[in-house]
Amino acid sequence: MLKHWIRSVTADCEVIKFSNDLNIYPIFKNGKSSLTIYAERNNLPIIKNKKISELIDITIYIRDPLKRFISRVHTFFYLNQLEINDINLKKIDNHEIVNKHFLPQSFWLLHLYKCYKGDVVLKDVKEVYSLVPLREGPWTDNPVKWHPLSAQLEDQIKTIDYKKFVDVDYNVLNKHMNKKIKLFNIVKEIKNALS
């Protein structure tokens, strides 16, 4: 499973410097679009790759893993104009369709760890709402009409064996919420959970 995910991440590692004491590592489907657009509109520095190691403390917003997974699948199908059906859902289940949108939050912490070994604070993604006044998303500049997630689509997406996409997040991340901790310690737990 991990090898499928590793191939889907080729992007730079980026941290937004919101202020002298607030550095944010945005994760897909955790307010990343809103945070990034807000940073661009307000000329906030975006620190990339090796320069991230110079930062002190990084805040990472975490979302309920199952809700996030369902939202990720829905967004992926929307952006790629694919029908949500049993065949396509099975392709996700079997890793025939692999995309950065499906990656667990834990994996994004592994991505950050390539550039940063210091302290992190995991916070509930709901705090982004008070930090950033706008709600941007994949639908903002997309010519295809956005269809919000219905209960029926949610149930259909749940037919995927989603535990392999969410269990590590539930087992590792939730116990570290609102605590300052070395990223190394979290990464160690993630690797143990994945092995």
Sequence and secondary structure as in RCSB ss.txt:
>XXXX:A:sequence
MLKHWIRSVTADCEVIKFSNDLNIYPIFKNGKSSLTIYAERNNLPIIKNKKISELIDITIYIRDPLKRFISRVHT
FFYLNQLEINDINLKKIDNHEIVNKHFLPQSFWLLHLYKCYKGDVVLKDVKEVYSLVPLREGPWTDNPVKWHPLS
AQLEDQIKTIDYKKFVDVDYNVLNKHMNKKIKLFNIVKEIKNALS
>XXXX:A:secstr
 HHHHHHT  S  EEEEEETTEEE   TTTTHHHHHHHHHHTT  EEEGGGGGG S EEEEE  HHHHHHHHHHH
HHHHTT    HHHHHHHHTTSS  GGGS HHHHHHHHHTT  SEEEEEETTHHHHH      TTTT SS      
HHHHHHHTTS THHHHHHIIIIIGGGBT EEEHHHHHHHHHHHH 
